[in-house]
Amino acid sequence: YYVITDFAGAGESVVKLPNTGNETVLDAIANVGGLSSVSSKRVWIARPAPNGSGDQILPVDWLGITRRGTTRTNFQILPGDRVFVMGN
């Protein structure tokens, strides 16, 4: 899977990580060292659609996961997923 971080006009970073089958969104962000100071907390997963027709977009409630302990959008990462972190 990939974690793609936007640096608010200063480019993007793409990190490729191995999928062991147990990673969640929170694990993915931790594996790249957390969010940067210019991250907006807007996070989503682009997941290849099962039938090959485009992507599924899964919005992530970052504050819910990290501040309120809500796990509903702490999705399990699947092979081929791209986790996007938007810059401010």
N, C-alpha and C positions, 0 to 999 in steps of 0.2 A: 504494500500500500504506500501511498505518498502523502506527505504533509506539505501543503503549499501555503506559504506565509507571504502576505502583501506587506510591504514596508512603507506604505503611504507616500508613494511617489519616488521612493528610493530603490525601486526594484522589487523583485520577488525572490524567495528562496524556495527550492524544491528539495525535499529530503525523502529518499527512498528507504523504507524500513521493511524488515522481514515480518511476515504474518505467521504467528504461531497458533492462531485460532482463539486466543484469549484476550486480545487487546480490545480496549474500548476507546472512545474519544478521549477520555481523560488520560489514558495510557499513552495515546498517540501524541498528545500535547506535551506530556511529561518527557517522552522520548526525544523530543527536539529542544528540550531545555525550557519549556514553558512559553508563555506569551511574551512578546516584546513590549516595550513601553509605548510603541505606536499601534499596538493591536487594539481593535475596536470592540472585542468580545463578540463580534459577529462571526460565528463558526457554522459550517455546514459540511455535509458529506455529499459528494457526487458519486453515485454508485451505478455501475453499468446495469441497465435494465435486463431482466432475465431473458426477454425475447430478442435482445440485441437492438432494440429501437430507441436509442437515446439513453439518457441517464435518469435515474431517480434522484431527486434532491431532498435530502433529509436535514431540516433545520435543527440546530443544536441550541438548547437553552443553557448557555455557558454559566450564567449566574445561578440558574437553578441547580446545575450539577455541583458547582463549587461552593455556593453560599447557602443553599437551602437543602442540600442533600437529596434533591430530586433526581432519580436515576432514569426516568422515562426516556430522556433524549441522550443518555450516555450510551449510544449505540455500540454494539459489537462491530469491530472493523472486519471487513471481509476482503479477500484478495481482490485487487483491482480498484479498491476504494481510493478516492482522493479526498482528503480532509483539508478544507480551505479555511484560512484565518484571514479575515479582511483587515486592512489597515485603517487607521483613523483618518 
